[in-house]
Amino acid sequence: MDGEVAQLAALVISANHRLTHPEDPMRWFATQRAFARCGSISFDIATKRGENKPARTTMAETPPAWLDQLARSGTKRVRLGFLRQDEKVIPGETIPDRIAAGFAGGGSRWMMTTETDDGRALGWHGAWKVAYPSARDGRIWAVRYTATAAEPQDPGRDIDAAATELRHALAEMSEFAWEREAKAANMRFTSALALLEGAPDPLPVDNPAGPADTLSEPARRLLHAGQRGWVFDNLEVWGKLKLDEAEWRDHARRSEALYDAVTAAVVAAANSGAPKR
């Protein structure tokens, strides 16, 4: 899954867990995988007065400090959401979000909102910069999240609805890959289906303690399956497909359905731990 989306989802899940389980020390939080490539992660609030340029105020210089500030600020829930930027695709000028998602900073515009019970909300967007290119530990990125006034976020689909949609989209893509002997792609889709159903992972990876462990079992399965199914038009996974025009259109249709299903799955899983109003 895209690193920027994975980090936002991790922050949302972690923040809701802190708000609902303040007694949990969350010792895994500061060293989790979503932060592994980042040398710094900071959080600012931007306020605008009149026609002047928005002024930034640093809220926290580290993710743990941000969590502490949320707990003291009256925040009741944190939600993940995104806005598609390809609603009007112009041939030759714009590309679908599912394809743009394969490039740094491309794809849909993701954000998280921190919300109070009286309807106030802040919308947080992240900016990633290669600030430490020589870092020997690989932590080359500096990430700065900036918050501005926003509307409360829609929680998205519920877990069952998102799982049903994802199951169908993965099966459709698996069928397409199987019929064209795209073995690597088919393995990704079948392994994502296995994760969704709670079966043993055909492509096991080391999963150290992290935010996903705080979710319910159905939400955790949904999140892991969505992460595994984040493939779309990745040619490294698909290999050299030889398709005619009709087949390419079919592939695009199925890829689009998968993008809708995967993004909805990530949102549903991440938001499942948010306290209700």
N, C-alpha and C positions, 0 to 999 in steps of 0.2 A: 504494500500500500504506500501511497505517496507519503514521504516523511512529514510534510507540513500537516497533512490531515491526521496522520497518526498521532502527532504531538498534540494537536488540538483535542482530539478524542480523549487522549490520556489525561489532559488537564481537566476536561469536563468531568470525566468519571472520577478522578481523584478529588476534585473540589466538592462534588456532591457527597462523596464518601466522608470527607472531612466534616461537612456540614451536618450529616446525619449520624456520624460516629466520632464525635470530638475526642473520645477517650482513646481511640486507636492511634498509636505512635506513627504508623505508616512508615516504618524504617526503610522500605523499598522505594519510597517516592523519589528522593533526590538522585538515586543512581539507576533509575529505570531506563529501559532500552530507548524510549522516545527521546531521551536527552543525550544519548550516547555520542552524537556527532556535534554537539553544541558546546562551545567554550564559554558562552554567556547567554542567559535568558533573562530579560528584564521586562517590566510592566509599567507603562505610563498612562496617565489620563490626560486627554487633550480637552481644553475648554476654550471656547471662542467668545470674545466680548466685542460686540459691534462689528466693525469692518476690519478689526485687527487680525493678524495671523494667529491661529490657535496656539495657545501656550501649553506646553507640556509640563506635567508634574509627575515626578517619579513616584509610583506607588510602592514598588518592590523591585529589588535588584536580583532576586532569585526566586525560583518557583516556590520553595518552602515559605519564604517571606510573603509571597502573594497569597498562599493559602491562609496564613495567619491573619493577614489583613482582611480577607473575605469574611473570616469568622467573626471579626470585630466590627464589620461595616454594616451589618444588618442584611447581608445577602442571604436569601432563602433557597435559591436554586441556581444552577448553571446549566445552560443548554447549548447544544451544538446545532448549527444550521448552515445552509449554503445557498447561494444564489447562482443559478446558471447564467452564463454569459453568452450563450450561443443560440438564444431563442430565435434570432434571425440570422441564419447562416447564409452568407452571400458567397456563391461559388467563386473561387479564385481569390477571395479576400479574407474570409474567416473560416475557421475549422471548428468542428464539433468539440465540446468540452471533453468528451471521452478520449479524443486524440490529443488535445492540448494538455490533458492531465499528465501525459508522459514527459512533459518538459518542465523545468524548474519554474515555478510561479504560474504555470498554465492551468487550464481547466476552470472549474467553477470557483467562485469566490466564497471561501469558507470563513466562518466566524463563530465565536461563542458569545453568549450573553450572560451576564450576571444580573439576577433579578431579585426584586424585593416583593413582598406581598401586597404593597400598595400600588403596584403597576410601574414602578421605576425600573429602568434597565440601562446597562452599559453594553455596547457592542464592541468586542475585542477582535482586532485584525492583526495578524503577524507579518513582520517584514524580516526576511532572511538575508543575511549578508556574509560573504566569505571574508571574515575579519582576521582569521588566524590561519592563513594558508600554509604556514610552516609547522603547524602543531604536530608534534610527533605522536600524540595519542589519537590523531584523527579528528579532534574537536575543532573543526575549521569554521563553524558557523557561529555568528552572533545573531540572536533572535530578539527582536523588540516588539512586544505587543502593545498596541495603543488602543485605548478605549475612548469612545465618544457616546453621547446620549443616543439611545436606540429604543425601539419598541420591543416588548417581550417577544420571545421566539415561540413559534409553534412547535410542539414537541415531536411532530412527525407521526409516522405510523406506529401502531403498537407492535409488540414483538411477534405475535402470531401472524399478523398480516404481512410484516416485512419478511418473515421466514418463508411464507408461502410464495411470495413474489420471487425471492431469491432462489428458492428450490426450482421453480419453473425456468428461470433464466439460465441457471447453471446447467440444467438438463438439456435445454435447447442448444447451448454452446457445446456441451459434451457430444451431443449427437452430430453436430456439424463437424467437429474435430475428428470424431471417430470415422465418419464416412470418408474423410480425406486423409486419413492416416497421419494426422498431426498429433503424434503421440505425446509430445511434451505438453502441448496445450490441453489435450484430453486428460492427462494426469492431473493437471492443475484443477480442472473443473470437477473431476471425480473425487479428488481429495477434499475440495471445498464442500462437496455434497456430503462426504463422510463426516467432516467436522460439524456440519449443520445437524446431522442426525445423531451426533454423539458417538460415532463409531471410531475405532482406532485410526489414527492419522497415517495414511499411506506415505506421506512425506514428512516424517516427524522432525521437528526442530526443537532446539533448547528454548524453553520458555521460563526464564527466571521470574520470580515474584514481581507482580506489577498490577496496574489498575484493573485489568480484566478479571483478576481473582476476586475483586469485590462485588462483581455482578452476579445476578442469579444465573443458574445453569443455562436456561434457554437464551438469555441475553449474551452470555459468554460464547456459547456455540455460534450465535448469529454474528457476533463480532469477528471471531476467528474465521468463519466461513467467508464473510465479506472481505476480510483482508486477503485470504487466499485467492478469492475470485477476482481480485483487482488486476485484470489482465487486459480486457478490451482489445485494442489493435496493436498490442506489443508484438512486433515482428520477431524479436528474439525468442519469444515463446512459440509463436506460430510457425516459424521457419519459412521456407520458400513455398508459399501456396501458389498453385497454378489454377486460377479461377477465371471463368468467363464473366461477362458483365452481369448476368443475372445472379450468378453465385456471389459476386462481390456485393450486390445490393442486398442479398439475403444475409450475408455476413455482417454488413453494416446494420441491418435491422436487428439482428440478434445481439450485436455488440451494444447497440443503443439501449435495448431492453436490459442487458446486463448492467450497464452503467447506472441506469435508473434503480435497479434492484440493489446493487452493491452500495450505492450512496445512501439509499433509504435504510439499508441494513445497518450501516455504520452509525447513522443518526439515531435510529431507534434503539440500538444497543447502548450507545453513549448516554442517551437521555433517559434510559429506563431507571436509573438510580436517582433522578431528580425528584425532590419532594414535591408532592402535588400542592396546589393552592388550597 
